[in-house]
Amino acid sequence: MSINKVVITGNLTRDPELRETPSGFQVLSFGVAVNDRRRNPQTQQWEDYANFVDCTMFGNRAASVSRFLSKGSKVAIEGKLRWSQWQAQDGSKRSKLEVVVDELEFMTSRDGGQAAPRMQAAPAQSYAPAPAAAPPRSIRPFTTTTFRSSLLPSINY
């Protein structure tokens, strides 16, 4: 068994390109810049190096998402890697690795600012102490819940 899962956050390197296949299927292509941090061997200082990742999104959601994205938009992406190979016009073989987007979360607002923060908790109120509870009879397995970090809409496949 193998796992093919990618999670990245970064900024769009160009405006997204929305295309339509002859059969009417929507295809959205865009690039995301993701930083990698490495220590410079000469200066021993940490430096950021950009990695550029090609991303593709398919279907009706691609058209919907394209209206809200532009160069510089900060996004969080979850998807899978796909390797493509083709022959160029000059006869050479070409290939690339891209991310096929399953989920996309907007991390900036439509006007380019930071995403709205989560709502603050209500001020603490004083309540009467709760009565002592009986100890639990059995221990239930631990489960996790995923929370979104933004109030902006998320697009899920």
Backbone torsions as a table, in degrees:
resi	resn	phi	psi	omega
1	MET	NA	144.8	176.1
2	SER	-132.2	158.6	179.7
3	ILE	-117.5	130.1	178.9
4	ASN	-123.1	89.8	-176.8
5	LYS	-141.6	133.4	-178.9
6	VAL	-128.6	135.7	173.4
7	VAL	-131.3	120.5	178.8
8	ILE	-136.8	154.1	168.6
9	THR	-128.6	142.2	179.4
10	GLY	179.5	-170.4	-178.2
11	ASN	-109.4	143.6	176.9
12	LEU	-65.3	134.3	-178.5
13	THR	-88.1	-14.8	-179.7
14	ARG	-156.7	164.7	174.5
15	ASP	-64.4	141.6	180.0
16	PRO	-66.6	149.9	179.5
17	GLU	-112.3	116.2	179.5
18	LEU	-99.3	124.1	178.2
19	ARG	-122.7	165.3	176.4
20	GLU	-131.7	132.8	177.9
21	THR	-73.7	165.0	178.1
22	PRO	-56.3	-27.3	179.6
23	SER	-85.6	0.2	176.7
24	GLY	94.8	7.8	-179.3
25	PHE	-80.9	130.3	-177.4
26	GLN	-81.4	137.5	177.5
27	VAL	-133.9	122.5	179.7
28	LEU	-112.2	126.5	179.1
29	SER	-119.5	137.9	176.6
30	PHE	-158.1	164.8	178.5
31	GLY	-114.0	148.1	178.1
32	VAL	-127.1	132.6	175.3
33	ALA	-94.0	127.6	-179.4
34	VAL	-125.0	130.6	-178.2
35	ASN	-85.7	145.2	173.0
36	ASP	-121.7	138.0	-177.0
37	ARG	-109.2	125.3	179.2
38	ARG	-135.9	155.1	176.9
39	ARG	-87.5	129.2	177.3
40	ASN	-72.6	123.3	-176.9
41	PRO	-65.6	-27.7	179.7
42	GLN	-79.3	-45.2	-174.4
43	THR	-97.7	-13.4	-176.1
44	GLN	61.7	17.1	177.2
45	GLN	-96.5	148.6	176.0
46	TRP	-77.7	135.6	179.8
47	GLU	-132.0	148.0	177.1
48	ASP	-91.9	136.3	175.9
49	TYR	-123.9	131.5	-178.3
50	ALA	-84.4	139.1	169.7
51	ASN	-114.4	137.2	-177.9
52	PHE	-111.3	121.5	-173.8
53	VAL	-115.5	124.4	173.9
54	ASP	-80.0	134.9	-179.2
55	CYS	-127.5	147.2	179.0
56	THR	-135.6	137.9	178.0
57	MET	-128.7	142.0	-174.7
58	PHE	-119.2	158.3	170.5
59	GLY	90.1	-169.2	-177.3
60	ASN	-63.4	-32.4	179.5
61	ARG	-66.0	-28.2	177.5
62	ALA	-59.7	-44.1	179.6
63	ALA	-65.9	-40.6	179.7
64	SER	-64.4	-45.6	-177.5
65	VAL	-66.4	-36.0	-175.3
66	SER	-58.5	-29.5	-179.3
67	ARG	-68.8	-21.7	-174.7
68	PHE	-105.6	-3.9	-177.5
69	LEU	-107.4	147.2	173.5
70	SER	-155.4	168.2	-179.8
71	LYS	-52.7	131.4	179.7
72	GLY	94.2	-14.4	179.0
73	SER	-59.8	136.1	177.2
74	LYS	-93.0	129.3	-176.6
75	VAL	-135.1	155.9	168.7
76	ALA	-114.2	130.9	-174.2
77	ILE	-126.6	137.1	171.4
78	GLU	-123.6	133.6	-178.4
79	GLY	-170.3	-154.3	-178.8
80	LYS	-137.9	155.1	179.0
81	LEU	-80.7	142.6	174.7
82	ARG	-138.0	130.0	179.2
83	TRP	-100.3	130.2	179.4
84	SER	-119.2	146.3	179.2
85	GLN	-137.0	139.5	179.1
86	TRP	-154.3	170.8	178.6
87	GLN	-106.8	125.6	-179.3
88	ALA	-73.9	168.5	-179.2
89	GLN	-61.2	-28.8	179.5
90	ASP	-84.0	2.8	176.5
91	GLY	93.9	-7.5	-179.8
92	SER	-78.8	151.4	176.7
93	LYS	-83.5	135.8	179.0
94	ARG	-124.5	154.4	176.3
95	SER	-153.0	159.8	175.5
96	LYS	-156.0	156.5	176.2
97	LEU	-111.1	128.2	-179.5
98	GLU	-134.3	166.4	177.0
99	VAL	-101.6	123.6	171.8
100	VAL	-89.6	116.8	-171.0
101	VAL	-77.9	125.0	172.7
102	ASP	-98.4	-40.5	179.6
103	GLU	-134.9	143.8	177.9
104	LEU	-138.0	132.3	177.4
105	GLU	-121.8	130.3	177.3
106	PHE	-76.9	128.0	179.9
107	MET	-109.1	0.2	172.5
108	THR	-129.1	155.5	179.3
109	SER	-77.5	173.4	-177.3
110	ARG	-62.6	-28.4	180.0
111	ASP	-87.6	6.1	175.1
112	GLY	94.6	-5.1	178.8
113	GLY	-80.4	178.9	178.3
114	GLN	-66.2	151.5	178.9
115	ALA	-62.9	150.2	179.3
116	ALA	-63.2	135.2	179.7
117	PRO	-70.8	160.5	175.2
118	ARG	-62.1	153.8	179.9
119	MET	-65.1	143.1	179.5
120	GLN	-74.3	150.0	177.1
121	ALA	-67.8	152.0	178.4
122	ALA	-65.6	152.4	178.7
123	PRO	-57.9	148.0	-178.7
124	ALA	-65.8	140.0	176.3
125	GLN	-119.4	152.4	179.3
126	SER	-93.6	133.9	179.6
127	TYR	-123.9	160.7	174.9
128	ALA	-66.8	145.6	-179.4
129	PRO	-59.6	144.0	179.3
130	ALA	-73.4	146.4	177.6
131	PRO	-65.9	150.9	-179.8
132	ALA	-62.3	132.7	-178.5
133	ALA	-96.7	151.4	176.2
134	ALA	-71.2	147.3	179.2
135	PRO	-63.5	148.4	-179.0
136	PRO	-65.8	147.7	-179.1
137	ARG	-83.9	-29.1	178.7
138	SER	-142.5	157.5	-179.3
139	ILE	-101.1	127.7	178.8
140	ARG	-87.9	151.7	177.3
141	PRO	-64.8	148.6	179.5
142	PHE	-74.4	134.5	175.8
143	THR	-124.0	155.5	179.1
144	THR	-114.2	155.9	176.7
145	THR	-129.1	135.3	178.6
146	THR	-96.0	132.6	177.6
147	PHE	-116.1	143.3	176.7
148	ARG	-80.4	144.1	-179.3
149	SER	-90.4	5.3	-175.0
150	SER	-139.6	151.0	174.9
151	LEU	-86.5	-8.4	179.5
152	LEU	-73.7	158.3	-175.4
153	PRO	-67.2	148.3	173.4
154	SER	-109.2	144.7	178.8
155	ILE	-108.4	120.1	-178.7
156	ASN	-121.0	144.1	173.4
157	TYR	-85.8	NA	NA
